[in-house]
Amino acid sequence: MTGAACTLAFVGMVSGFQVAASADAAQAAKDSAQRASVAVIVQKAAVATAAPAPVADAVPVVSEPAPAAPAPAVPIAAVPQPVPAPGGAVAA
């Protein structure tokens, strides 16, 4: 075999290995993506079928009555005051 023929054979052999290696890498990437997809589907199914939290664990909602409205402000002069009678007794 001449030097050129030997070189061509070697290059052909190396390129064949490269093609096989790239095909293996592509298949490995495809398998990895498929496994990830299956894992996501399984996780979503687990979340969808999970039982809801028991009622005992729920935080109770306590409704408080609304505060009473404050009484309207009345000026002191408008409130009738008892008038003292002569001699200091207060008439009702």
C-alpha positions in Angstrom: 0.0 0.0 0.0 1.4 3.4 -0.9 1.6 6.2 1.6 -1.3 8.1 0.0 -3.5 5.0 0.0 -2.6 4.3 3.6 -3.4 7.9 4.6 -6.8 7.7 2.8 -7.6 4.4 4.5 -6.7 5.9 7.9 -8.7 9.0 7.3 -11.7 6.9 6.2 -11.4 4.8 9.3 -11.2 7.8 11.6 -14.2 9.5 9.9 -16.1 6.3 10.3 -15.4 6.3 14.0 -16.4 10.0 14.2 -19.8 9.3 12.5 -20.4 6.4 14.9 -19.5 8.5 17.9 -21.7 11.4 16.8 -24.6 8.9 16.2 -24.1 7.5 19.7 -24.0 11.0 21.2 -27.2 11.9 19.4 -28.9 8.7 20.6 -27.7 9.3 24.1 -29.1 12.9 24.0 -32.4 11.6 22.7 -32.6 9.0 25.4 -31.8 11.6 28.1 -34.5 13.9 26.8 -37.0 11.1 26.8 -36.2 10.1 30.4 -36.5 13.7 31.5 -39.9 13.9 29.8 -41.1 10.8 31.4 -39.9 12.1 34.8 -41.9 15.3 34.3 -45.0 13.3 33.4 -44.7 11.1 36.4 -44.2 14.1 38.7 -47.3 15.8 37.3 -49.3 12.7 37.8 -48.2 12.4 41.4 -49.2 16.0 42.1 -52.5 15.5 40.4 -53.4 12.4 42.3 -52.1 13.6 45.7 -54.8 13.7 48.4 -55.9 17.1 49.5 -54.9 18.3 53.0 -57.2 16.9 55.7 -59.7 19.4 57.1 -58.2 19.1 60.5 -55.0 20.7 59.1 -56.8 23.6 57.6 -56.6 26.9 59.3 -60.0 27.9 60.6 -61.4 31.2 59.4 -62.8 33.2 62.3 -65.3 35.8 61.2 -65.4 38.7 63.7 -68.3 41.0 63.9 -67.8 44.4 62.4 -67.0 47.1 64.9 -69.9 49.2 66.0 -70.1 52.6 64.4 -69.0 55.3 66.8 -71.7 57.4 68.3 -72.1 60.8 66.6 -70.4 63.6 68.5 -72.9 65.8 70.4 -71.7 69.2 71.7 -71.8 69.4 75.5 -74.1 72.5 75.3 -76.8 70.4 73.5 -77.0 67.8 76.3 -79.5 68.9 79.0 -77.9 69.4 82.4 -79.7 69.1 85.7 -80.3 72.5 87.2 -79.6 72.8 90.9 -82.6 73.9 93.0 -82.3 76.6 95.6 -80.6 75.1 98.7 -78.2 72.9 96.6 -80.6 70.0 95.8 -80.4 68.8 92.2 -83.8 68.5 90.5 -84.2 65.6 88.3 
